[in-house]
Amino acid sequence: MVHVFCLDEKCRRVIHLDSHKHWNFKGKIKCLRCGAEIEVEIDDGKLKFSRKPERI
């Protein structure tokens, strides 16, 4: 299981990624509590980075 914190300053909820497909994953996830999107890269179950998506 991989844990990621929501990056919304008001939320900060822990997001549990318990599916095996997230063990090696690069893309966007969404907080179920506040709806914030987060870009993540996970390699071998370890979080490499997380950030808010860039707004254009």
Buried (B, 14 or more C-beta within 10 A) or exposed (E): EBEBBBBBEEBEBEBEBEEEEBBEBEEEBEBEBEEBEBBBBBEEEEBEEBEEEEEE
